[in-house]
Amino acid sequence: GELGALSVLRGAAQIAIEVGGIALPLPLLVYGISAAIQGTETAPNRVLARALLTTAFQLLAGSFVTGVTLRLAWAALQRQPVALAPAMRASVVGYVPLLVTCFRQLLSVWGHTLLLFVPGVLRFLDLQLAPSLTVVEGLPAATALDESAARSRPIRWVVLGTAVVVYAPMIVPSVALQALDPLAVASTA
């Protein structure tokens, strides 16, 4: 339906933000923690700080961009005039609820990913509609997350296919770049 199309538009418009917010910090966190445990990293705090700062920035900026993008897409889907200024004003007003939704979504996905990779992917798929539900239907974070999971479960494989098409072109290069140790490259310069 319209929320599914809205979710695809959101994903397409936020490629860089999603990659920076989810795909990059998690491997950095895992790397930093494992390096600290093994004692192989001379500056594990630097790695962890970079991951956390990247995540915080992407969450803060990404929530605002998500709000603007969803409002513009929703106006287009409703065949209303698409104007950036009203979408930005509405995103400022609705920023906190959307930020809370995105934060809880991120924590839930990370928590499930730390259990095992597959539950993390399934949770990621289940919660794709949560920001759309917060913006379009005005649902609070907890309700939006529950409703997103309930609406997404029956179409989980369609959402997976869409997510692969949208996210794979950016995740593959970012993971390949992650294979290069940024600290080792910096220390040889």
C-alpha positions as CSV (number, residue, x, y, z in Angstrom):
1,G,0.0,0.0,0.0
2,E,0.9,3.6,0.4
3,L,2.9,3.1,3.5
4,G,5.0,0.4,1.8
5,A,5.7,2.8,-1.1
6,L,6.5,5.5,1.5
7,S,8.9,3.1,3.2
8,V,10.7,2.4,-0.1
9,L,11.0,6.1,-0.9
10,R,12.4,6.7,2.6
11,G,14.9,3.9,2.1
12,A,16.0,5.2,-1.3
13,A,16.3,8.8,0.0
14,Q,18.3,7.8,3.0
15,I,20.9,5.5,1.6
16,A,23.9,7.4,3.0
17,I,22.3,7.9,6.4
18,E,21.2,4.3,6.9
19,V,24.7,3.0,5.9
20,G,26.4,5.4,8.2
21,G,23.9,4.9,11.0
22,I,23.6,1.1,11.1
23,A,26.1,-0.6,8.8
24,L,29.2,1.3,9.8
25,P,29.1,1.7,13.6
26,L,28.2,-1.9,14.5
27,P,31.3,-3.4,12.9
28,L,33.4,-0.6,14.4
29,L,31.9,-1.3,17.9
30,V,32.5,-5.1,17.5
31,Y,36.1,-4.4,16.3
32,G,36.8,-2.0,19.1
33,I,35.4,-4.3,21.8
34,S,37.3,-7.3,20.4
35,A,40.5,-5.3,20.0
36,A,40.2,-4.1,23.6
37,I,39.7,-7.7,24.9
38,Q,42.6,-9.1,22.9
39,G,44.8,-6.1,23.7
40,T,45.7,-5.7,20.1
41,E,44.5,-2.2,19.7
42,T,46.5,0.7,21.2
43,A,43.6,3.1,21.0
44,P,40.3,1.1,21.4
45,N,38.6,4.1,22.9
46,R,39.2,6.0,19.7
47,V,37.5,3.3,17.7
48,L,34.6,3.2,20.1
49,A,34.3,6.9,20.3
50,R,34.3,7.2,16.5
51,A,31.5,4.5,16.2
52,L,29.4,6.2,18.9
53,L,29.8,9.7,17.5
54,T,29.0,8.5,14.0
55,T,25.9,6.7,15.2
56,A,24.8,9.7,17.3
57,F,25.3,12.1,14.4
58,Q,23.5,9.8,11.9
59,L,20.6,9.3,14.3
60,L,20.2,13.0,14.9
61,A,20.6,14.1,11.3
62,G,18.9,11.0,9.9
63,S,15.8,11.5,12.0
64,F,15.3,15.0,10.6
65,V,16.0,13.9,7.0
66,T,13.6,11.0,7.5
67,G,10.9,13.4,8.6
68,V,11.4,15.7,5.7
69,T,11.6,12.9,3.2
70,L,8.5,11.1,4.5
71,R,6.5,14.4,4.5
72,L,7.5,15.2,0.9
73,A,6.8,11.6,-0.2
74,W,3.4,11.5,1.6
75,A,2.4,14.8,-0.1
76,A,3.3,13.4,-3.5
77,L,1.4,10.2,-2.8
78,Q,-1.6,12.2,-1.7
79,R,-1.3,14.3,-4.9
80,Q,-0.8,17.4,-2.9
81,P,1.7,20.2,-3.7
82,V,5.2,19.1,-2.7
83,A,7.0,22.0,-1.0
84,L,10.3,21.7,1.0
85,A,9.7,24.6,3.4
86,P,6.4,23.3,5.0
87,A,7.9,19.8,5.1
88,M,11.0,21.1,7.0
89,R,8.8,23.1,9.4
90,A,6.6,20.1,10.1
91,S,9.7,18.0,10.6
92,V,11.0,20.5,13.2
93,V,7.7,20.3,15.1
94,G,7.6,16.5,14.9
95,Y,11.3,15.9,15.4
96,V,11.3,14.6,19.0
97,P,8.7,11.8,18.4
98,L,10.4,10.7,15.3
99,L,13.9,10.8,17.0
100,V,12.5,8.7,19.8
101,T,11.1,6.2,17.3
102,C,14.3,6.0,15.3
103,F,16.4,5.6,18.5
104,R,14.2,2.8,19.8
105,Q,14.3,1.2,16.3
106,L,18.1,1.4,16.3
107,L,18.4,-0.1,19.8
108,S,16.0,-2.9,19.0
109,V,17.8,-3.8,15.8
110,W,21.2,-3.7,17.5
111,G,19.9,-5.7,20.4
112,H,18.6,-8.4,18.2
113,T,21.8,-8.3,16.0
114,L,23.9,-8.8,19.1
115,L,21.9,-12.0,19.9
116,L,22.5,-13.4,16.4
117,F,22.7,-11.9,12.9
118,V,19.4,-13.4,11.6
119,P,17.2,-12.1,14.4
120,G,18.8,-8.7,13.8
121,V,17.9,-8.8,10.1
122,L,14.4,-10.0,10.8
123,R,13.9,-7.2,13.4
124,F,15.3,-4.7,10.9
125,L,12.7,-5.8,8.3
126,D,9.9,-5.7,10.9
127,L,10.6,-2.2,12.0
128,Q,10.9,-0.5,8.5
129,L,7.5,1.1,8.7
130,A,8.0,2.6,12.2
131,P,9.2,6.0,11.1
132,S,6.5,6.2,8.5
133,L,3.8,5.4,11.1
134,T,5.2,8.1,13.4
135,V,5.2,10.7,10.7
136,V,2.1,9.8,8.7
137,E,-0.2,8.4,11.4
138,G,1.3,10.3,14.4
139,L,1.8,7.2,16.5
140,P,4.1,7.3,19.5
141,A,7.3,5.3,19.3
142,A,6.3,2.2,21.2
143,T,3.0,1.9,19.3
144,A,4.7,2.6,15.9
145,L,7.3,-0.1,16.6
146,D,4.6,-2.7,17.5
147,E,2.4,-1.7,14.6
148,S,5.3,-1.8,12.2
149,A,6.1,-5.3,13.3
150,A,2.5,-6.4,13.0
151,R,2.1,-4.9,9.5
152,S,5.5,-6.1,8.2
153,R,5.5,-9.7,9.3
154,P,3.1,-10.9,6.6
155,I,5.1,-9.2,3.9
156,R,8.6,-9.8,5.4
157,W,10.0,-11.4,2.3
158,V,8.8,-8.5,0.1
159,V,10.4,-6.1,2.5
160,L,13.6,-8.2,2.4
161,G,13.7,-8.1,-1.4
162,T,13.2,-4.3,-1.4
163,A,15.8,-3.8,1.3
164,V,18.3,-5.9,-0.6
165,V,17.7,-3.9,-3.8
166,V,17.9,-0.6,-1.9
167,Y,20.7,-1.3,0.6
168,A,23.1,-3.8,-1.1
169,P,24.7,-1.3,-3.5
170,M,25.9,0.7,-0.5
171,I,26.5,-1.9,2.1
172,V,28.8,-4.1,-0.1
173,P,31.3,-1.2,-0.8
174,S,31.1,0.0,2.8
175,V,31.9,-3.5,4.2
176,A,34.7,-3.8,1.7
177,L,36.1,-0.4,2.9
178,Q,35.7,-1.6,6.5
179,A,38.0,-4.5,5.7
180,L,40.8,-1.9,5.6
181,D,41.8,-1.1,9.1
182,P,41.5,2.7,9.3
183,L,44.0,2.8,12.2
184,A,46.6,0.7,10.5
185,V,46.3,2.8,7.3
186,A,46.7,6.0,9.4
187,S,49.7,4.6,11.3
188,T,51.6,3.8,8.1
189,A,51.2,7.3,6.7
